[in-house]
């Protein structure tokens, strides 16, 4: 009776004793966190300035959205800080 050739053995794809680890990404530059903090403070400043300019008589929603956008950009940027 002829013998079967069997399966070809491939590289060990199963359990690895020492699995490969992900390389750590580079840390953020030192200026990154202060810049994002400054963006958030500027956004709050724009919002407060919008409420208190001209004795509170002329509230502009466009300036409010600008302040919220700058504030959100600061929060979004700080989420990438390492």
N, CA, C and O atoms as a Maestro MAE file, in Angstrom:
{
 s_m_m2io_version
 :::
 2.0.0
}

f_m_ct {
 s_m_title
 :::
 protein
 m_atom[328] {
  # First column is atom index #
  i_m_mmod_type
  r_m_x_coord
  r_m_y_coord
  r_m_z_coord
  i_m_residue_number
  s_m_chain_name
  s_m_pdb_residue_name
  s_m_pdb_atom_name
  i_m_atomic_number
  :::
  1 25 0.846 -1.163 0.000 1 A "UNK " " N  " 7
  2 3 0.000 0.000 0.000 1 A "UNK " " CA " 6
  3 2 0.902 1.241 0.000 1 A "UNK " " C  " 6
  4 15 1.861 1.307 0.770 1 A "UNK " " O  " 8
  5 25 0.595 2.246 -0.877 2 A "UNK " " N  " 7
  6 3 1.439 3.439 -0.943 2 A "UNK " " CA " 6
  7 2 1.246 4.328 0.299 2 A "UNK " " C  " 6
  8 15 0.155 4.385 0.867 2 A "UNK " " O  " 8
  9 25 2.315 5.014 0.707 3 A "UNK " " N  " 7
  10 3 2.234 5.909 1.865 3 A "UNK " " CA " 6
  11 2 1.825 7.304 1.404 3 A "UNK " " C  " 6
  12 15 2.245 7.771 0.345 3 A "UNK " " O  " 8
  13 25 1.011 7.952 2.206 4 A "UNK " " N  " 7
  14 3 0.601 9.319 1.863 4 A "UNK " " CA " 6
  15 2 1.741 10.288 2.169 4 A "UNK " " C  " 6
  16 15 2.569 10.046 3.047 4 A "UNK " " O  " 8
  17 25 1.759 11.378 1.430 5 A "UNK " " N  " 7
  18 3 2.810 12.357 1.625 5 A "UNK " " CA " 6
  19 2 2.604 13.163 2.902 5 A "UNK " " C  " 6
  20 15 3.571 13.657 3.482 5 A "UNK " " O  " 8
  21 25 1.400 13.297 3.333 6 A "UNK " " N  " 7
  22 3 1.141 14.070 4.543 6 A "UNK " " CA " 6
  23 2 1.118 15.569 4.244 6 A "UNK " " C  " 6
  24 15 1.337 15.998 3.111 6 A "UNK " " O  " 8
  25 25 0.856 16.332 5.260 7 A "UNK " " N  " 7
  26 3 0.817 17.782 5.099 7 A "UNK " " CA " 6
  27 2 2.214 18.369 5.201 7 A "UNK " " C  " 6
  28 15 3.069 17.875 5.935 7 A "UNK " " O  " 8
  29 25 2.419 19.440 4.441 8 A "UNK " " N  " 7
  30 3 3.689 20.136 4.565 8 A "UNK " " CA " 6
  31 2 3.664 20.932 5.861 8 A "UNK " " C  " 6
  32 15 2.677 21.588 6.195 8 A "UNK " " O  " 8
  33 25 4.747 20.857 6.562 9 A "UNK " " N  " 7
  34 3 4.817 21.584 7.822 9 A "UNK " " CA " 6
  35 2 5.198 23.031 7.532 9 A "UNK " " C  " 6
  36 15 6.165 23.308 6.822 9 A "UNK " " O  " 8
  37 25 4.418 23.940 8.095 10 A "UNK " " N  " 7
  38 3 4.690 25.367 7.919 10 A "UNK " " CA " 6
  39 2 5.343 25.909 9.185 10 A "UNK " " C  " 6
  40 15 5.535 25.192 10.167 10 A "UNK " " O  " 8
  41 25 5.669 27.164 9.132 11 A "UNK " " N  " 7
  42 3 6.264 27.802 10.310 11 A "UNK " " CA " 6
  43 2 5.284 27.684 11.472 11 A "UNK " " C  " 6
  44 15 4.074 27.570 11.275 11 A "UNK " " O  " 8
  45 25 5.813 27.712 12.646 12 A "UNK " " N  " 7
  46 3 5.014 27.544 13.848 12 A "UNK " " CA " 6
  47 2 4.017 28.698 13.967 12 A "UNK " " C  " 6
  48 15 4.366 29.787 14.422 12 A "UNK " " O  " 8
  49 25 2.774 28.446 13.554 13 A "UNK " " N  " 7
  50 3 1.754 29.482 13.614 13 A "UNK " " CA " 6
  51 2 0.930 29.381 14.880 13 A "UNK " " C  " 6
  52 15 0.098 30.251 15.138 13 A "UNK " " O  " 8
  53 25 1.127 28.392 15.640 14 A "UNK " " N  " 7
  54 3 0.337 28.192 16.846 14 A "UNK " " CA " 6
  55 2 0.831 29.029 18.002 14 A "UNK " " C  " 6
  56 15 1.107 30.220 17.855 14 A "UNK " " O  " 8
  57 25 0.935 28.422 19.100 15 A "UNK " " N  " 7
  58 3 1.339 29.094 20.330 15 A "UNK " " CA " 6
  59 2 2.799 29.520 20.234 15 A "UNK " " C  " 6
  60 15 3.664 28.743 19.830 15 A "UNK " " O  " 8
  61 25 3.057 30.777 20.614 16 A "UNK " " N  " 7
  62 3 4.427 31.266 20.634 16 A "UNK " " CA " 6
  63 2 4.840 31.488 22.082 16 A "UNK " " C  " 6
  64 15 4.101 32.081 22.868 16 A "UNK " " O  " 8
  65 25 5.998 31.017 22.411 17 A "UNK " " N  " 7
  66 3 6.472 31.162 23.776 17 A "UNK " " CA " 6
  67 2 6.706 32.627 24.115 17 A "UNK " " C  " 6
  68 15 6.357 33.082 25.205 17 A "UNK " " O  " 8
  69 25 7.295 33.360 23.185 18 A "UNK " " N  " 7
  70 3 7.533 34.788 23.377 18 A "UNK " " CA " 6
  71 2 6.901 35.535 22.215 18 A "UNK " " C  " 6
  72 15 7.549 35.715 21.184 18 A "UNK " " O  " 8
  73 25 5.663 35.974 22.349 19 A "UNK " " N  " 7
  74 3 5.011 36.653 21.225 19 A "UNK " " CA " 6
  75 2 5.670 38.002 20.944 19 A "UNK " " C  " 6
  76 15 6.241 38.639 21.829 19 A "UNK " " O  " 8
  77 25 5.570 38.407 19.695 20 A "UNK " " N  " 7
  78 3 6.147 39.696 19.318 20 A "UNK " " CA " 6
  79 2 5.328 40.805 19.958 20 A "UNK " " C  " 6
  80 15 4.098 40.764 19.964 20 A "UNK " " O  " 8
  81 25 6.021 41.786 20.490 21 A "UNK " " N  " 7
  82 3 5.342 42.896 21.153 21 A "UNK " " CA " 6
  83 2 5.301 44.097 20.220 21 A "UNK " " C  " 6
  84 15 6.163 44.282 19.362 21 A "UNK " " O  " 8
  85 25 4.267 44.904 20.422 22 A "UNK " " N  " 7
  86 3 4.148 46.114 19.630 22 A "UNK " " CA " 6
  87 2 5.205 47.112 20.078 22 A "UNK " " C  " 6
  88 15 5.523 47.222 21.263 22 A "UNK " " O  " 8
  89 25 5.733 47.825 19.117 23 A "UNK " " N  " 7
  90 3 6.706 48.849 19.454 23 A "UNK " " CA " 6
  91 2 5.973 50.075 19.965 23 A "UNK " " C  " 6
  92 15 4.926 50.449 19.437 23 A "UNK " " O  " 8
  93 25 6.521 50.690 20.982 24 A "UNK " " N  " 7
  94 3 5.905 51.891 21.533 24 A "UNK " " CA " 6
  95 2 6.091 53.039 20.557 24 A "UNK " " C  " 6
  96 15 7.134 53.177 19.917 24 A "UNK " " O  " 8
  97 25 5.059 53.854 20.460 25 A "UNK " " N  " 7
  98 3 5.171 55.019 19.592 25 A "UNK " " CA " 6
  99 2 5.965 56.108 20.294 25 A "UNK " " C  " 6
  100 15 6.149 56.074 21.510 25 A "UNK " " O  " 8
  101 25 6.419 57.050 19.533 26 A "UNK " " N  " 7
  102 3 7.250 58.116 20.075 26 A "UNK " " CA " 6
  103 2 6.419 58.995 21.018 26 A "UNK " " C  " 6
  104 15 5.227 59.200 20.789 26 A "UNK " " O  " 8
  105 25 7.043 59.504 22.060 27 A "UNK " " N  " 7
  106 3 6.310 60.435 22.923 27 A "UNK " " CA " 6
  107 2 6.082 61.766 22.202 27 A "UNK " " C  " 6
  108 15 6.794 62.107 21.257 27 A "UNK " " O  " 8
  109 25 5.097 62.493 22.658 28 A "UNK " " N  " 7
  110 3 4.790 63.793 22.061 28 A "UNK " " CA " 6
  111 2 5.894 64.792 22.387 28 A "UNK " " C  " 6
  112 15 6.595 64.639 23.387 28 A "UNK " " O  " 8
  113 25 6.052 65.814 21.548 29 A "UNK " " N  " 7
  114 3 7.028 66.852 21.866 29 A "UNK " " CA " 6
  115 2 6.636 67.590 23.147 29 A "UNK " " C  " 6
  116 15 5.471 67.577 23.544 29 A "UNK " " O  " 8
  117 25 7.595 68.219 23.779 30 A "UNK " " N  " 7
  118 3 7.342 68.883 25.059 30 A "UNK " " CA " 6
  119 2 6.378 70.053 24.922 30 A "UNK " " C  " 6
  120 15 5.716 70.412 25.897 30 A "UNK " " O  " 8
  121 25 6.280 70.650 23.759 31 A "UNK " " N  " 7
  122 3 5.408 71.803 23.568 31 A "UNK " " CA " 6
  123 2 3.959 71.410 23.301 31 A "UNK " " C  " 6
  124 15 3.083 72.275 23.294 31 A "UNK " " O  " 8
  125 25 3.686 70.115 23.080 32 A "UNK " " N  " 7
  126 3 2.363 69.697 22.630 32 A "UNK " " CA " 6
  127 2 1.280 69.918 23.695 32 A "UNK " " C  " 6
  128 15 0.237 70.502 23.402 32 A "UNK " " O  " 8
  129 25 1.521 69.461 24.913 33 A "UNK " " N  " 7
  130 3 0.513 69.599 25.974 33 A "UNK " " CA " 6
  131 2 0.264 71.067 26.321 33 A "UNK " " C  " 6
  132 15 -0.896 71.457 26.451 33 A "UNK " " O  " 8
  133 25 1.304 71.904 26.477 34 A "UNK " " N  " 7
  134 3 1.006 73.315 26.739 34 A "UNK " " CA " 6
  135 2 0.252 73.998 25.593 34 A "UNK " " C  " 6
  136 15 -0.580 74.873 25.830 34 A "UNK " " O  " 8
  137 25 0.542 73.598 24.358 35 A "UNK " " N  " 7
  138 3 -0.165 74.201 23.217 35 A "UNK " " CA " 6
  139 2 -1.649 73.817 23.240 35 A "UNK " " C  " 6
  140 15 -2.505 74.659 22.971 35 A "UNK " " O  " 8
  141 25 -1.958 72.573 23.553 36 A "UNK " " N  " 7
  142 3 -3.355 72.149 23.624 36 A "UNK " " CA " 6
  143 2 -4.060 72.804 24.811 36 A "UNK " " C  " 6
  144 15 -5.232 73.172 24.718 36 A "UNK " " O  " 8
  145 25 -3.342 72.948 25.924 37 A "UNK " " N  " 7
  146 3 -3.918 73.663 27.070 37 A "UNK " " CA " 6
  147 2 -4.201 75.115 26.725 37 A "UNK " " C  " 6
  148 15 -5.226 75.663 27.128 37 A "UNK " " O  " 8
  149 25 -3.296 75.738 25.983 38 A "UNK " " N  " 7
  150 3 -3.503 77.120 25.565 38 A "UNK " " CA " 6
  151 2 -4.702 77.229 24.625 38 A "UNK " " C  " 6
  152 15 -5.464 78.193 24.703 38 A "UNK " " O  " 8
  153 25 -4.875 76.246 23.737 39 A "UNK " " N  " 7
  154 3 -6.052 76.254 22.853 39 A "UNK " " CA " 6
  155 2 -7.345 76.208 23.659 39 A "UNK " " C  " 6
  156 15 -8.301 76.920 23.352 39 A "UNK " " O  " 8
  157 25 -7.370 75.372 24.689 40 A "UNK " " N  " 7
  158 3 -8.578 75.273 25.509 40 A "UNK " " CA " 6
  159 2 -8.838 76.577 26.254 40 A "UNK " " C  " 6
  160 15 -9.983 77.018 26.353 40 A "UNK " " O  " 8
  161 25 -7.792 77.192 26.773 41 A "UNK " " N  " 7
  162 3 -7.957 78.457 27.497 41 A "UNK " " CA " 6
  163 2 -8.411 79.565 26.549 41 A "UNK " " C  " 6
  164 15 -9.252 80.386 26.917 41 A "UNK " " O  " 8
  165 25 -7.862 79.597 25.331 42 A "UNK " " N  " 7
  166 3 -8.291 80.590 24.346 42 A "UNK " " CA " 6
  167 2 -9.756 80.380 23.979 42 A "UNK " " C  " 6
  168 15 -10.503 81.347 23.833 42 A "UNK " " O  " 8
  169 25 -10.171 79.122 23.829 43 A "UNK " " N  " 7
  170 3 -11.580 78.830 23.529 43 A "UNK " " CA " 6
  171 2 -12.507 79.317 24.630 43 A "UNK " " C  " 6
  172 15 -13.561 79.888 24.347 43 A "UNK " " O  " 8
  173 25 -12.125 79.096 25.886 44 A "UNK " " N  " 7
  174 3 -12.933 79.585 27.006 44 A "UNK " " CA " 6
  175 2 -12.929 81.111 27.008 44 A "UNK " " C  " 6
  176 15 -13.954 81.738 27.276 44 A "UNK " " O  " 8
  177 25 -11.778 81.705 26.710 45 A "UNK " " N  " 7
  178 3 -11.701 83.160 26.655 45 A "UNK " " CA " 6
  179 2 -12.611 83.748 25.589 45 A "UNK " " C  " 6
  180 15 -13.246 84.776 25.823 45 A "UNK " " O  " 8
  181 25 -12.686 83.120 24.426 46 A "UNK " " N  " 7
  182 3 -13.561 83.597 23.353 46 A "UNK " " CA " 6
  183 2 -15.018 83.527 23.792 46 A "UNK " " C  " 6
  184 15 -15.790 84.452 23.540 46 A "UNK " " O  " 8
  185 25 -15.393 82.437 24.445 47 A "UNK " " N  " 7
  186 3 -16.772 82.281 24.901 47 A "UNK " " CA " 6
  187 2 -17.118 83.344 25.944 47 A "UNK " " C  " 6
  188 15 -18.170 83.978 25.862 47 A "UNK " " O  " 8
  189 25 -16.236 83.539 26.920 48 A "UNK " " N  " 7
  190 3 -16.487 84.538 27.962 48 A "UNK " " CA " 6
  191 2 -16.513 85.937 27.368 48 A "UNK " " C  " 6
  192 15 -17.370 86.745 27.724 48 A "UNK " " O  " 8
  193 25 -15.572 86.234 26.456 49 A "UNK " " N  " 7
  194 3 -15.553 87.549 25.805 49 A "UNK " " CA " 6
  195 2 -16.850 87.788 25.037 49 A "UNK " " C  " 6
  196 15 -17.354 88.911 25.019 49 A "UNK " " O  " 8
  197 25 -17.392 86.762 24.408 50 A "UNK " " N  " 7
  198 3 -18.628 86.900 23.643 50 A "UNK " " CA " 6
  199 2 -19.792 87.289 24.551 50 A "UNK " " C  " 6
  200 15 -20.664 88.054 24.140 50 A "UNK " " O  " 8
  201 25 -19.815 86.777 25.767 51 A "UNK " " N  " 7
  202 3 -20.908 87.105 26.676 51 A "UNK " " CA " 6
  203 2 -20.779 88.510 27.257 51 A "UNK " " C  " 6
  204 15 -21.786 89.185 27.469 51 A "UNK " " O  " 8
  205 25 -19.558 88.954 27.515 52 A "UNK " " N  " 7
  206 3 -19.381 90.206 28.235 52 A "UNK " " CA " 6
  207 2 -19.050 91.414 27.365 52 A "UNK " " C  " 6
  208 15 -18.878 92.509 27.900 52 A "UNK " " O  " 8
  209 25 -18.957 91.261 26.073 53 A "UNK " " N  " 7
  210 3 -18.658 92.425 25.236 53 A "UNK " " CA " 6
  211 2 -19.923 93.273 25.079 53 A "UNK " " C  " 6
  212 15 -21.033 92.746 25.013 53 A "UNK " " O  " 8
  213 25 -19.741 94.559 25.023 54 A "UNK " " N  " 7
  214 3 -20.843 95.531 24.873 54 A "UNK " " CA " 6
  215 2 -21.936 95.341 25.923 54 A "UNK " " C  " 6
  216 15 -23.124 95.435 25.612 54 A "UNK " " O  " 8
  217 25 -21.543 95.082 27.131 55 A "UNK " " N  " 7
  218 3 -22.474 94.946 28.276 55 A "UNK " " CA " 6
  219 2 -23.509 93.841 28.070 55 A "UNK " " C  " 6
  220 15 -24.616 93.935 28.601 55 A "UNK " " O  " 8
  221 25 -23.181 92.822 27.330 56 A "UNK " " N  " 7
  222 3 -24.068 91.675 27.170 56 A "UNK " " CA " 6
  223 2 -25.227 91.895 26.220 56 A "UNK " " C  " 6
  224 15 -26.126 91.055 26.162 56 A "UNK " " O  " 8
  225 25 -25.246 92.988 25.472 57 A "UNK " " N  " 7
  226 3 -26.357 93.274 24.579 57 A "UNK " " CA " 6
  227 2 -26.226 92.601 23.212 57 A "UNK " " C  " 6
  228 15 -27.237 92.341 22.559 57 A "UNK " " O  " 8
  229 25 -25.010 92.318 22.771 58 A "UNK " " N  " 7
  230 3 -24.833 91.772 21.416 58 A "UNK " " CA " 6
  231 2 -24.158 90.399 21.488 58 A "UNK " " C  " 6
  232 15 -22.938 90.285 21.364 58 A "UNK " " O  " 8
  233 25 -24.958 89.382 21.686 59 A "UNK " " N  " 7
  234 3 -24.465 87.998 21.700 59 A "UNK " " CA " 6
  235 2 -24.470 87.487 20.268 59 A "UNK " " C  " 6
  236 15 -25.496 87.545 19.590 59 A "UNK " " O  " 8
  237 25 -23.330 86.986 19.803 60 A "UNK " " N  " 7
  238 3 -23.220 86.484 18.432 60 A "UNK " " CA " 6
  239 2 -23.005 84.975 18.473 60 A "UNK " " C  " 6
  240 15 -21.985 84.512 18.983 60 A "UNK " " O  " 8
  241 25 -23.952 84.202 17.944 61 A "UNK " " N  " 7
  242 3 -23.794 82.737 17.976 61 A "UNK " " CA " 6
  243 2 -22.591 82.238 17.172 61 A "UNK " " C  " 6
  244 15 -22.034 81.187 17.488 61 A "UNK " " O  " 8
  245 25 -22.183 82.979 16.137 62 A "UNK " " N  " 7
  246 3 -21.036 82.547 15.341 62 A "UNK " " CA " 6
  247 2 -19.755 82.573 16.174 62 A "UNK " " C  " 6
  248 15 -18.913 81.680 16.068 62 A "UNK " " O  " 8
  249 25 -19.623 83.599 16.995 63 A "UNK " " N  " 7
  250 3 -18.437 83.690 17.856 63 A "UNK " " CA " 6
  251 2 -18.494 82.611 18.927 63 A "UNK " " C  " 6
  252 15 -17.460 82.073 19.322 63 A "UNK " " O  " 8
  253 25 -19.706 82.288 19.403 64 A "UNK " " N  " 7
  254 3 -19.860 81.207 20.376 64 A "UNK " " CA " 6
  255 2 -19.397 79.879 19.775 64 A "UNK " " C  " 6
  256 15 -18.687 79.115 20.429 64 A "UNK " " O  " 8
  257 25 -19.797 79.607 18.540 65 A "UNK " " N  " 7
  258 3 -19.380 78.366 17.875 65 A "UNK " " CA " 6
  259 2 -17.875 78.349 17.624 65 A "UNK " " C  " 6
  260 15 -17.237 77.299 17.699 65 A "UNK " " O  " 8
  261 25 -17.312 79.526 17.325 66 A "UNK " " N  " 7
  262 3 -15.868 79.614 17.152 66 A "UNK " " CA " 6
  263 2 -15.152 79.230 18.448 66 A "UNK " " C  " 6
  264 15 -14.192 78.460 18.426 66 A "UNK " " O  " 8
  265 25 -15.619 79.766 19.568 67 A "UNK " " N  " 7
  266 3 -15.023 79.431 20.860 67 A "UNK " " CA " 6
  267 2 -15.162 77.958 21.192 67 A "UNK " " C  " 6
  268 15 -14.219 77.335 21.682 67 A "UNK " " O  " 8
  269 25 -16.331 77.400 20.928 68 A "UNK " " N  " 7
  270 3 -16.533 75.967 21.182 68 A "UNK " " CA " 6
  271 2 -15.660 75.115 20.268 68 A "UNK " " C  " 6
  272 15 -15.169 74.064 20.679 68 A "UNK " " O  " 8
  273 25 -15.465 75.564 19.030 69 A "UNK " " N  " 7
  274 3 -14.612 74.823 18.100 69 A "UNK " " CA " 6
  275 2 -13.158 74.826 18.538 69 A "UNK " " C  " 6
  276 15 -12.482 73.800 18.461 69 A "UNK " " O  " 8
  277 25 -12.668 75.979 18.999 70 A "UNK " " N  " 7
  278 3 -11.283 76.063 19.476 70 A "UNK " " CA " 6
  279 2 -11.117 75.214 20.728 70 A "UNK " " C  " 6
  280 15 -10.108 74.526 20.887 70 A "UNK " " O  " 8
  281 25 -12.103 75.260 21.618 71 A "UNK " " N  " 7
  282 3 -12.075 74.437 22.826 71 A "UNK " " CA " 6
  283 2 -12.087 72.946 22.475 71 A "UNK " " C  " 6
  284 15 -11.343 72.161 23.064 71 A "UNK " " O  " 8
  285 25 -12.925 72.562 21.523 72 A "UNK " " N  " 7
  286 3 -12.988 71.155 21.096 72 A "UNK " " CA " 6
  287 2 -11.686 70.721 20.426 72 A "UNK " " C  " 6
  288 15 -11.256 69.580 20.594 72 A "UNK " " O  " 8
  289 25 -11.055 71.620 19.668 73 A "UNK " " N  " 7
  290 3 -9.774 71.286 19.042 73 A "UNK " " CA " 6
  291 2 -8.719 71.007 20.102 73 A "UNK " " C  " 6
  292 15 -7.886 70.117 19.930 73 A "UNK " " O  " 8
  293 25 -8.749 71.759 21.192 74 A "UNK " " N  " 7
  294 3 -7.817 71.511 22.288 74 A "UNK " " CA " 6
  295 2 -8.058 70.161 22.944 74 A "UNK " " C  " 6
  296 15 -7.110 69.428 23.225 74 A "UNK " " O  " 8
  297 25 -9.334 69.825 23.191 75 A "UNK " " N  " 7
  298 3 -9.647 68.525 23.775 75 A "UNK " " CA " 6
  299 2 -9.292 67.381 22.831 75 A "UNK " " C  " 6
  300 15 -8.777 66.351 23.266 75 A "UNK " " O  " 8
  301 25 -9.565 67.560 21.549 76 A "UNK " " N  " 7
  302 3 -9.232 66.525 20.572 76 A "UNK " " CA " 6
  303 2 -7.727 66.320 20.485 76 A "UNK " " C  " 6
  304 15 -7.252 65.186 20.418 76 A "UNK " " O  " 8
  305 25 -6.985 67.408 20.486 77 A "UNK " " N  " 7
  306 3 -5.531 67.310 20.401 77 A "UNK " " CA " 6
  307 2 -4.919 66.665 21.628 77 A "UNK " " C  " 6
  308 15 -3.970 65.889 21.515 77 A "UNK " " O  " 8
  309 25 -5.454 66.977 22.801 78 A "UNK " " N  " 7
  310 3 -4.866 66.429 24.034 78 A "UNK " " CA " 6
  311 2 -5.127 64.927 24.134 78 A "UNK " " C  " 6
  312 15 -4.440 64.229 24.880 78 A "UNK " " O  " 8
  313 25 -6.108 64.428 23.392 79 A "UNK " " N  " 7
  314 3 -6.365 62.979 23.433 79 A "UNK " " CA " 6
  315 2 -5.238 62.179 22.767 79 A "UNK " " C  " 6
  316 15 -5.134 60.972 22.984 79 A "UNK " " O  " 8
  317 25 -4.394 62.836 21.958 80 A "UNK " " N  " 7
  318 3 -3.278 62.175 21.308 80 A "UNK " " CA " 6
  319 2 -1.953 62.365 22.041 80 A "UNK " " C  " 6
  320 15 -0.907 61.925 21.563 80 A "UNK " " O  " 8
  321 25 -1.996 63.014 23.189 81 A "UNK " " N  " 7
  322 3 -0.786 63.304 23.961 81 A "UNK " " CA " 6
  323 2 -0.282 62.018 24.608 81 A "UNK " " C  " 6
  324 15 -1.069 61.249 25.160 81 A "UNK " " O  " 8
  325 25 1.031 61.782 24.541 82 A "UNK " " N  " 7
  326 3 1.625 60.585 25.142 82 A "UNK " " CA " 6
  327 2 2.720 60.970 26.090 82 A "UNK " " C  " 6
  328 15 3.344 60.101 26.698 82 A "UNK " " O  " 8
  :::
 }
 m_bond[327] {
  # First column is bond index #
  i_m_from
  i_m_to
  i_m_order
  :::
  1 1 2 1
  2 2 3 1
  3 3 4 2
  4 3 5 1
  5 5 6 1
  6 6 7 1
  7 7 8 2
  8 7 9 1
  9 9 10 1
  10 10 11 1
  11 11 12 2
  12 11 13 1
  13 13 14 1
  14 14 15 1
  15 15 16 2
  16 15 17 1
  17 17 18 1
  18 18 19 1
  19 19 20 2
  20 19 21 1
  21 21 22 1
  22 22 23 1
  23 23 24 2
  24 23 25 1
  25 25 26 1
  26 26 27 1
  27 27 28 2
  28 27 29 1
  29 29 30 1
  30 30 31 1
  31 31 32 2
  32 31 33 1
  33 33 34 1
  34 34 35 1
  35 35 36 2
  36 35 37 1
  37 37 38 1
  38 38 39 1
  39 39 40 2
  40 39 41 1
  41 41 42 1
  42 42 43 1
  43 43 44 2
  44 43 45 1
  45 45 46 1
  46 46 47 1
  47 47 48 2
  48 47 49 1
  49 49 50 1
  50 50 51 1
  51 51 52 2
  52 51 53 1
  53 53 54 1
  54 54 55 1
  55 55 56 2
  56 55 57 1
  57 57 58 1
  58 58 59 1
  59 59 60 2
  60 59 61 1
  61 61 62 1
  62 62 63 1
  63 63 64 2
  64 63 65 1
  65 65 66 1
  66 66 67 1
  67 67 68 2
  68 67 69 1
  69 69 70 1
  70 70 71 1
  71 71 72 2
  72 71 73 1
  73 73 74 1
  74 74 75 1
  75 75 76 2
  76 75 77 1
  77 77 78 1
  78 78 79 1
  79 79 80 2
  80 79 81 1
  81 81 82 1
  82 82 83 1
  83 83 84 2
  84 83 85 1
  85 85 86 1
  86 86 87 1
  87 87 88 2
  88 87 89 1
  89 89 90 1
  90 90 91 1
  91 91 92 2
  92 91 93 1
  93 93 94 1
  94 94 95 1
  95 95 96 2
  96 95 97 1
  97 97 98 1
  98 98 99 1
  99 99 100 2
  100 99 101 1
  101 101 102 1
  102 102 103 1
  103 103 104 2
  104 103 105 1
  105 105 106 1
  106 106 107 1
  107 107 108 2
  108 107 109 1
  109 109 110 1
  110 110 111 1
  111 111 112 2
  112 111 113 1
  113 113 114 1
  114 114 115 1
  115 115 116 2
  116 115 117 1
  117 117 118 1
  118 118 119 1
  119 119 120 2
  120 119 121 1
  121 121 122 1
  122 122 123 1
  123 123 124 2
  124 123 125 1
  125 125 126 1
  126 126 127 1
  127 127 128 2
  128 127 129 1
  129 129 130 1
  130 130 131 1
  131 131 132 2
  132 131 133 1
  133 133 134 1
  134 134 135 1
  135 135 136 2
  136 135 137 1
  137 137 138 1
  138 138 139 1
  139 139 140 2
  140 139 141 1
  141 141 142 1
  142 142 143 1
  143 143 144 2
  144 143 145 1
  145 145 146 1
  146 146 147 1
  147 147 148 2
  148 147 149 1
  149 149 150 1
  150 150 151 1
  151 151 152 2
  152 151 153 1
  153 153 154 1
  154 154 155 1
  155 155 156 2
  156 155 157 1
  157 157 158 1
  158 158 159 1
  159 159 160 2
  160 159 161 1
  161 161 162 1
  162 162 163 1
  163 163 164 2
  164 163 165 1
  165 165 166 1
  166 166 167 1
  167 167 168 2
  168 167 169 1
  169 169 170 1
  170 170 171 1
  171 171 172 2
  172 171 173 1
  173 173 174 1
  174 174 175 1
  175 175 176 2
  176 175 177 1
  177 177 178 1
  178 178 179 1
  179 179 180 2
  180 179 181 1
  181 181 182 1
  182 182 183 1
  183 183 184 2
  184 183 185 1
  185 185 186 1
  186 186 187 1
  187 187 188 2
  188 187 189 1
  189 189 190 1
  190 190 191 1
  191 191 192 2
  192 191 193 1
  193 193 194 1
  194 194 195 1
  195 195 196 2
  196 195 197 1
  197 197 198 1
  198 198 199 1
  199 199 200 2
  200 199 201 1
  201 201 202 1
  202 202 203 1
  203 203 204 2
  204 203 205 1
  205 205 206 1
  206 206 207 1
  207 207 208 2
  208 207 209 1
  209 209 210 1
  210 210 211 1
  211 211 212 2
  212 211 213 1
  213 213 214 1
  214 214 215 1
  215 215 216 2
  216 215 217 1
  217 217 218 1
  218 218 219 1
  219 219 220 2
  220 219 221 1
  221 221 222 1
  222 222 223 1
  223 223 224 2
  224 223 225 1
  225 225 226 1
  226 226 227 1
  227 227 228 2
  228 227 229 1
  229 229 230 1
  230 230 231 1
  231 231 232 2
  232 231 233 1
  233 233 234 1
  234 234 235 1
  235 235 236 2
  236 235 237 1
  237 237 238 1
  238 238 239 1
  239 239 240 2
  240 239 241 1
  241 241 242 1
  242 242 243 1
  243 243 244 2
  244 243 245 1
  245 245 246 1
  246 246 247 1
  247 247 248 2
  248 247 249 1
  249 249 250 1
  250 250 251 1
  251 251 252 2
  252 251 253 1
  253 253 254 1
  254 254 255 1
  255 255 256 2
  256 255 257 1
  257 257 258 1
  258 258 259 1
  259 259 260 2
  260 259 261 1
  261 261 262 1
  262 262 263 1
  263 263 264 2
  264 263 265 1
  265 265 266 1
  266 266 267 1
  267 267 268 2
  268 267 269 1
  269 269 270 1
  270 270 271 1
  271 271 272 2
  272 271 273 1
  273 273 274 1
  274 274 275 1
  275 275 276 2
  276 275 277 1
  277 277 278 1
  278 278 279 1
  279 279 280 2
  280 279 281 1
  281 281 282 1
  282 282 283 1
  283 283 284 2
  284 283 285 1
  285 285 286 1
  286 286 287 1
  287 287 288 2
  288 287 289 1
  289 289 290 1
  290 290 291 1
  291 291 292 2
  292 291 293 1
  293 293 294 1
  294 294 295 1
  295 295 296 2
  296 295 297 1
  297 297 298 1
  298 298 299 1
  299 299 300 2
  300 299 301 1
  301 301 302 1
  302 302 303 1
  303 303 304 2
  304 303 305 1
  305 305 306 1
  306 306 307 1
  307 307 308 2
  308 307 309 1
  309 309 310 1
  310 310 311 1
  311 311 312 2
  312 311 313 1
  313 313 314 1
  314 314 315 1
  315 315 316 2
  316 315 317 1
  317 317 318 1
  318 318 319 1
  319 319 320 2
  320 319 321 1
  321 321 322 1
  322 322 323 1
  323 323 324 2
  324 323 325 1
  325 325 326 1
  326 326 327 1
  327 327 328 2
  :::
 }
}
